[in-house]
């Protein structure tokens, strides 16, 4: 039976309403979110921004390790050698405030065989420090100085590059994140046939800082250590809600 014209129009309006309701039930994280406020139409978008910079500081974690038959001998030797390294570094221009103890350990060493495998045959002592080197042009020489002073007791566990003051990178990353959010919102406004209005709310999440990969280094006697600072990235994510007019 043919459907009268007025009834057909009413049916289409109801179907459109169901479609809108279905869209509002979707996960808001998959795209822009439109509020259900009857007075204000809104769009919510997430923008991302990243900025890279060259590190200006190197931090090396260095240990002096000794094995001796007795506790006192192991501790004294590791401490004396570490003190010699500290003195050499400060004498070479490293600020004492940039040297900090990170770990002191003492472990028994067992026989590992024979009639009594659990018998203690000695002690392993280790004294670890972090050394912050601000002049990267001298970093290779400073590591070589640590090795030559510490000798066979030297353990260079890792080196890490950082940017001492990354405040400008943070500012730039935040600006890029907001501009990215604005571009997305403008596109959605255009696609919906509306105009982007005032900002209603802003919330940000620091995406964090991505330093260059730490470089593990074995103990070694060397005159120079090849080092490359690479790039460090600072990122921000920002969620912005705009009014649509």
C-alpha positions in Angstrom: 0.0 0.0 0.0 1.5 3.4 -0.9 2.7 5.6 2.0 1.1 9.1 2.1 3.6 11.9 1.6 3.3 13.4 5.1 3.8 10.0 6.8 6.9 9.4 4.6 8.5 12.7 5.8 7.8 11.8 9.4 9.5 8.4 9.0 12.7 10.0 7.5 13.0 12.5 10.4 12.8 9.7 12.9 15.5 7.7 11.1 17.8 10.7 11.0 17.3 11.1 14.8 18.3 7.4 15.3 21.4 7.9 13.2 22.5 10.9 15.3 21.9 9.0 18.5 24.0 6.1 17.2 26.9 8.4 16.4 26.9 10.0 19.9 27.3 6.6 21.4 30.6 6.0 19.6 33.9 6.0 21.5 35.0 9.7 21.7 38.7 8.8 21.5 38.3 7.7 17.8 37.5 11.2 16.6 36.1 14.6 17.4 33.5 14.7 20.2 30.3 16.8 19.8 28.5 17.6 23.0 24.8 17.0 23.5 24.2 20.5 24.8 21.2 21.9 22.9 22.5 25.5 23.2 26.2 25.0 22.3 27.7 22.9 19.5 31.2 21.9 20.2 34.1 19.9 18.8 36.9 18.3 20.9 40.2 17.4 19.3 43.6 16.2 20.5 46.7 17.8 19.1 50.3 16.6 19.3 53.6 18.5 19.1 57.2 17.4 19.2 60.4 19.4 19.1 64.0 18.0 19.0 67.1 19.6 20.4 70.8 18.7 20.8 71.8 17.5 24.3 74.3 19.7 26.1 75.2 17.5 29.1 76.6 14.0 29.5 76.2 11.9 32.6 78.4 8.8 33.1 77.8 6.2 35.7 81.2 4.9 36.8 82.1 2.1 39.3 85.4 1.1 40.9 85.3 -2.6 41.7 87.8 -4.7 43.7 87.8 -8.3 45.0 89.9 -9.0 48.1 90.1 -11.9 50.7 88.6 -9.7 53.4 85.9 -7.1 53.7 88.2 -4.3 54.8 90.6 -4.8 52.0 87.9 -4.9 49.3 86.1 -1.8 50.6 89.3 0.2 51.1 90.7 -0.5 47.7 87.4 0.4 45.9 87.0 3.6 48.0 90.6 4.7 47.5 90.5 4.2 43.7 87.2 6.0 43.4 88.5 8.9 45.5 91.5 9.1 43.1 89.1 9.3 40.2 87.1 12.0 41.8 90.2 14.0 42.6 91.4 13.6 39.0 88.0 14.8 37.6 87.8 17.9 39.9 91.4 18.7 39.0 90.4 18.5 35.3 87.6 21.1 35.8 84.6 19.0 36.8 82.6 20.7 39.5 82.4 18.6 42.7 78.6 19.3 42.8 78.4 17.4 39.5 79.7 14.2 41.1 77.4 12.1 43.2 77.6 8.7 44.8 74.9 6.4 43.4 75.7 3.0 45.0 78.1 1.3 47.4 77.9 -2.5 47.5 79.8 -5.3 49.2 79.1 -9.0 48.2 80.7 -12.2 49.4 82.3 -14.4 46.8 81.8 -18.2 47.1 84.0 -21.1 46.1 81.4 -22.5 43.7 82.8 -26.0 43.8 84.7 -28.6 45.8 83.6 -30.1 49.1 82.1 -26.8 50.4 80.7 -24.8 47.5 79.1 -22.3 49.9 82.3 -21.3 51.6 83.3 -17.6 51.3 86.6 -17.1 49.5 86.6 -13.3 49.3 84.5 -10.1 48.9 83.6 -8.0 46.0 83.3 -4.2 46.7 81.9 -1.6 44.3 81.7 2.1 44.6 79.6 3.9 41.9 79.3 7.6 41.0 77.4 9.7 38.5 79.6 12.2 36.8 77.9 15.1 34.9 80.0 16.6 32.1 78.7 19.9 30.9 81.4 20.6 28.3 80.7 18.0 25.7 83.8 18.8 23.7 85.8 17.4 26.6 83.6 14.4 27.4 85.8 11.9 25.6 88.9 13.1 27.4 87.0 13.0 30.8 86.0 9.3 30.2 89.6 8.5 29.2 90.8 10.2 32.4 88.4 8.0 34.5 89.7 4.9 32.8 93.4 5.8 33.2 93.0 6.7 36.8 90.8 3.8 37.8 92.8 1.2 35.9 91.5 -2.3 35.8 89.0 -1.6 38.6 87.1 0.7 36.3 83.6 -0.1 35.2 81.8 2.5 33.0 78.2 1.3 33.3 76.5 3.8 31.0 76.4 7.3 29.6 73.3 9.4 29.1 72.8 12.6 27.2 70.4 15.3 28.4 69.4 18.9 27.8 70.1 20.8 30.9 67.4 23.5 30.3 64.6 22.2 28.0 62.1 25.0 28.8 62.2 26.5 25.3 61.7 23.1 23.8 58.6 22.6 26.0 57.2 26.0 24.9 57.7 25.1 21.2 56.2 21.6 21.6 53.2 23.1 23.4 52.7 25.6 20.6 52.9 22.9 17.9 50.4 20.7 19.8 47.9 23.6 20.0 48.3 24.5 16.3 47.8 20.8 15.4 44.6 20.8 17.4 43.4 24.0 15.8 44.0 22.6 12.3 42.1 19.4 13.1 39.2 21.4 14.6 39.0 23.8 11.6 38.9 20.8 9.3 36.0 19.2 11.2 34.2 22.5 11.3 34.5 22.9 7.5 33.4 19.3 7.0 30.3 19.9 9.1 29.4 23.2 7.4 30.1 25.2 10.5 32.6 27.8 11.7 35.2 27.4 14.5 34.3 29.6 17.4 35.8 30.4 20.8 37.9 28.0 22.8 35.9 26.5 25.6 38.6 24.5 27.4 42.2 23.3 27.1 43.9 20.4 28.9 47.4 19.2 28.2 49.4 16.0 28.9 53.2 16.1 28.6 54.2 13.4 26.2 57.5 13.2 27.9 61.1 13.6 26.9 62.8 11.0 24.8 66.6 11.1 25.4 69.1 9.4 23.2 69.6 5.7 24.0 72.0 5.2 26.9 75.3 3.7 25.8 76.6 0.8 27.9 80.4 0.7 27.9 82.7 -2.1 29.2 85.9 -1.3 31.2 88.8 -0.6 28.9 92.1 1.2 28.6 91.6 3.7 25.9 92.9 7.1 24.9 89.6 8.4 23.4 86.0 7.4 23.5 83.9 8.1 20.4 80.8 9.9 21.5 77.7 11.2 19.6 75.0 13.2 21.5 72.3 12.6 19.0 68.9 14.4 19.4 66.5 14.6 22.3 62.8 15.0 21.7 60.2 16.8 23.9 56.5 16.1 23.2 53.2 17.4 24.3 49.6 16.4 23.7 46.8 18.9 24.2 43.0 18.4 24.2 41.0 21.5 23.1 37.3 22.0 23.0 36.0 24.6 20.5 32.6 26.1 20.0 31.0 25.6 16.6 28.9 28.3 15.2 
